[in-house]
């Protein structure tokens, strides 16, 4: 099943602050917003949460990269690194074991649709440090009028099993984030730590 979602913003579901407040950021991390879209999370992170670290904004969609780069230049955000890359493949611009946290917002379901989540995790294994974290905000696997079809949404338990196979343990699950709907909240947050 093909699934495209380039340039769609996740801001309609929850605010950048609501998400970043949940991540227990200290301020000096190397943080990667993988599949950053319009860059609202990466920009908020570098402006208000990570003054002494580095924030990578990664996306494969050229118009999004151009937009974020323009914002970076206009606002002199030196610790924001914008990279056009496909996270199913290696990202040579990022050093081995250098990333403290990888963040993905409404991205994971696309890899279920294209059946390449394993390639993504293998790519991330090279760059994420020992004890590094992967934080995922994703659609709950319920019927919802907005977002991907239910059959390509991962349940949290599925992700626990998949990431566990690569040496990541679940350290947080909040299945009560996002917008209210008839069957519950639109999203969940799950955080894994590399063992």
N, C-alpha and C positions, 0 to 999 in steps of 0.2 A: 504494500500500500504506500503510495507516495503522499507525503505531507509537507507542505510549504508554509512557512510562517515568517519569511523575511520581513524585517522592518515593522513588525507588530509590537506595540509597546505593552508591557505588563503592568503599567501604572494604574490601569483601570481596576485591577484586582486588589492592590494594596500599595501603600506608600513605600518609598525607599527607606525611610526611617523605621517603619514597622518591621521591615525585613532585617536591616542592618543591626537594629537594637537586639535582635535575637541571636546574633552571631558571636557575641562576647569578644569583640575586637579590642585589642589593646592599643593599637595606634602605630605600631612599627612593623607590621606584617608585610610580607609579599603576598598580595591578594590577586587572584585571577578571576575576572568575570568572563566565563566561557560561554560564548553565544550571547554576547552583551546586547545585541539589538541596537536600540537607540542610545545606549550607554548611560541611562539614568542611574543605575546602581553603581557603576564604576565611578561616575562623576561625583555622586554623593559620597561614596567611600573616600575618594581622594580629597574632597573638599572638607569633610566634617569628621571622618572617622580614622583615617590613616595618614596623619600629617608627616610622620617620620618613616614611612615605609614606601612601598612601590605598589601601584595598582596597574595590572595589565587588563586592557579591554580587548577581547579577542572575538572576532566575528569573520565570517566568510563572505559577507554581503558588502560589496564595495560602497554603495551609498551610505550605509550606516558608518563605516569606517571613515569616510570623508567628512561626515557630519561631526563625529566625535573629534577628529583631528582639528577641524575648524574651531570647535569649542575650546579644545586644549590650547591652541595658539592664542585665541582671543583672551584667555584667562591665565596664561602663563603657568600651566599646571605641569611642571617639570617631572613630577613623580608619577604622572599618568603616561603609560606606555601603550600605544594603540597599535595593534598588529592584525593584519588581514591574514587569517589562517583557518584551515579546516581542522577542527579538533579531533576528527577521526584519524588524522595523520600526525606525524611528528611536527612539533613546533620548534624548529632549530634556534629561533631567537631567544628561547628561554633555557637557562642552564639546568643541568641535571640537579635534582634534589634542592631546588631553590625556592619553591613555592610553599608558603605556609597554609594557604586555604584556596581551594578552587570552589567557585560559586556558580551554580547554574539555576536560572529562573525560567520556568516554562520551556526547557530545552530537552530534557530527557525523553519525553514522549516521542520526539522526532526520531530518536535512535531506535525506538521500538518499531516505528513505522518503516524505517529503512534497514532494520535488523543489523545494526552495527554498534551496539553499545559496548561490546567486547573490545572493539578497536579503540573506542574513546577511552576506556579505562586503561588499556595498555599504553596509550599515548600519555595519559596523566601520570601513570606510574613512574615514568622517567623523570618528570619535572617536580613531582610533589615530594617533600622531604619526609624522612622518617618521623612519625607522629603527626604528620600534616593531616589536614582535614578536607573533606569534600562536603559542601553544604548544598542541598538541593531543595528548591521550592518547586512543587509540581502540582498539577491538577489531581484532586481526589478522583478515584475511579468510580464516579457516579455520573448519571445523566445530568448534563449542564447545557444550557442554551448557547453558551459561548465556549469556545475552545475546541480541542480536538475530539474526534469520535471516542466514545468510551472504550472501545476495543483496543486502542493504542495507548491508553493510560496505564502506567505502572501502579500497582498497589504497593504500599510501603514494604510489605513482606517480600514481594518479588525483588525489590532493590536490595533488601538485606541479604537475600540468598545470593544474588549476582555479585554484589560488592564483597561479600564475605569470601567468595571464591578467589578473590584477588588480595586477601589479607587486610580488608577493612572491616572494622567493627562499628556497629551502630552505637552512637553515644547520646543521641537526642532524637526524639520524634514528637513533633507537635502537629497533630492532625486537625487542628482547629484554627486555621489562619485563612485570610482572604475574605471573600464576600459570603454573606448568608444566602442559602438557597433552600428549596423545599426539602432536599435530602441531606442537608448539612453544609458545612463550609466548602468553598470552592477548591481550597488548596491544603497541602500539608508541607511542613518543613522537616527534612530528615538530614542529620549530620553524621558522617562517617569519619573515623580516625584510622589512619594507617598504623598497623601494628608492627 
